Amino acid sequence: MSSQVRIGDACRVSHNLAEENGAGVAVMNTALLLLTDGTNVSHNKAGGKGAGIFAYKNASVTVSNHSVLEDNAASQGGAVAIMFDCRLYLLDGAVVKHNVATIYGARKDTQEVAA
């Protein structure tokens, strides 16, 4: 059975620092992460991968219902880094904006998923 974590109700995950991966949230080994109901993951910094969210080894991440990933910075994957058979779902008004990565993926403009 997989572990499941739900972060919702306009919760904020912000201003965290990781020397390596996953300053905001890290999920691994078939874990399920749901960010919903206006959750904001922002202003996180990672020296490695995935400042906002780091997903590894078959993890599943869903960002939905007007949740926002913004202003995160990492060497690779500013908002999200997904590795080794992970899944990322952006649903129902999810917003990814103003994230920075030195290489491999940062979206500096706004990307909103239609509801």
VEXDREN-2710 file (C-alpha; in Angstrom, 1 decimal):
% VEXDREN-2710
k/r/px/py/pz
1/MET/0.0/0.0/0.0
2/SER/1.3/3.4/-0.9
3/SER/1.6/6.3/1.5
4/GLN/-0.6/9.2/0.7
5/VAL/-0.2/12.9/1.6
6/ARG/-2.8/15.6/1.0
7/ILE/-1.9/19.3/1.4
8/GLY/-4.9/21.5/1.0
9/ASP/-7.0/24.3/2.4
10/ALA/-4.8/27.1/1.0
11/CYS/-1.8/25.7/2.9
12/ARG/1.6/27.4/2.2
13/VAL/4.9/25.4/1.8
14/SER/7.4/28.2/1.4
15/HIS/10.9/29.6/2.1
16/ASN/12.5/26.2/2.6
17/LEU/16.1/25.4/1.7
18/ALA/17.7/22.0/0.7
19/GLU/21.3/21.5/-0.1
20/GLU/20.3/18.8/-2.5
21/ASN/16.8/17.8/-3.6
22/GLY/13.2/18.7/-2.6
23/ALA/13.2/21.9/-0.5
24/GLY/9.4/22.2/-0.4
25/VAL/8.1/18.6/-0.6
26/ALA/9.9/15.3/-1.5
27/VAL/7.9/12.1/-2.3
28/MET/9.4/8.7/-3.2
29/ASN/8.9/5.0/-3.6
30/THR/5.2/4.9/-4.8
31/ALA/4.0/7.6/-2.5
32/LEU/1.1/9.8/-3.6
33/LEU/1.0/13.5/-3.1
34/LEU/-2.0/15.7/-3.7
35/LEU/-1.8/19.5/-3.5
36/THR/-5.3/21.0/-3.7
37/ASP/-7.6/23.8/-2.7
38/GLY/-5.3/26.7/-3.4
39/THR/-2.2/25.3/-1.8
40/ASN/0.9/27.5/-2.6
41/VAL/4.4/26.0/-2.9
42/SER/6.7/29.0/-3.3
43/HIS/10.1/30.6/-2.6
44/ASN/11.8/27.3/-2.0
45/LYS/15.5/26.8/-3.0
46/ALA/17.4/23.5/-3.7
47/GLY/21.0/23.0/-4.7
48/GLY/20.0/19.9/-6.6
49/LYS/16.7/19.0/-8.1
50/GLY/13.1/20.1/-7.5
51/ALA/13.0/23.1/-5.2
52/GLY/9.2/23.0/-5.0
53/ILE/8.6/19.3/-5.4
54/PHE/11.0/16.4/-5.8
55/ALA/9.4/13.1/-6.9
56/TYR/11.5/9.9/-7.2
57/LYS/10.9/6.2/-7.9
58/ASN/7.3/5.7/-9.0
59/ALA/5.8/8.6/-7.0
60/SER/2.7/10.3/-8.2
61/VAL/2.1/14.1/-7.8
62/THR/-1.3/15.8/-8.5
63/VAL/-1.6/19.6/-8.3
64/SER/-5.2/20.7/-8.6
65/ASN/-8.0/23.1/-7.7
66/HIS/-6.1/26.4/-8.2
67/SER/-2.9/25.4/-6.3
68/VAL/0.2/27.3/-7.3
69/LEU/3.9/26.4/-7.8
70/GLU/5.8/29.7/-8.0
71/ASP/9.1/31.4/-7.4
72/ASN/11.1/28.2/-6.7
73/ALA/14.7/27.8/-7.7
74/ALA/16.9/24.8/-8.2
75/SER/19.8/23.6/-10.4
76/GLN/17.4/21.3/-12.2
77/GLY/13.6/21.5/-12.2
78/GLY/12.7/24.7/-10.4
79/ALA/9.1/24.0/-9.6
80/VAL/9.1/20.2/-10.0
81/ALA/11.7/17.4/-10.7
82/ILE/10.3/14.0/-11.5
83/MET/12.6/11.0/-11.9
84/PHE/12.3/7.3/-12.5
85/ASP/8.7/6.5/-13.6
86/CYS/7.0/9.2/-11.6
87/ARG/3.7/10.9/-12.7
88/LEU/2.8/14.5/-12.6
89/TYR/-0.8/15.7/-13.1
90/LEU/-1.7/19.4/-13.3
91/LEU/-5.5/19.7/-13.1
92/ASP/-8.3/22.1/-12.5
93/GLY/-6.7/25.5/-12.6
94/ALA/-3.2/24.5/-11.4
95/VAL/-0.7/27.3/-11.9
96/VAL/3.1/27.0/-12.5
97/LYS/4.9/30.3/-12.8
98/HIS/8.1/32.2/-12.2
99/ASN/10.3/29.2/-11.4
100/VAL/14.0/29.1/-12.1
101/ALA/16.4/26.3/-13.0
102/THR/20.0/26.4/-14.2
103/ILE/19.3/23.5/-16.5
104/TYR/16.5/21.1/-17.3
105/GLY/13.3/22.9/-16.9
106/ALA/12.0/26.1/-15.5
107/ARG/8.9/27.9/-16.7
108/LYS/9.3/31.6/-16.3
109/ASP/6.0/32.6/-17.8
110/THR/2.6/31.6/-16.4
111/GLN/1.1/28.2/-17.2
112/GLU/-2.4/27.7/-16.0
113/VAL/-4.4/24.6/-16.5
114/ALA/-8.0/25.2/-17.5
115/ALA/-10.7/24.0/-15.1
END
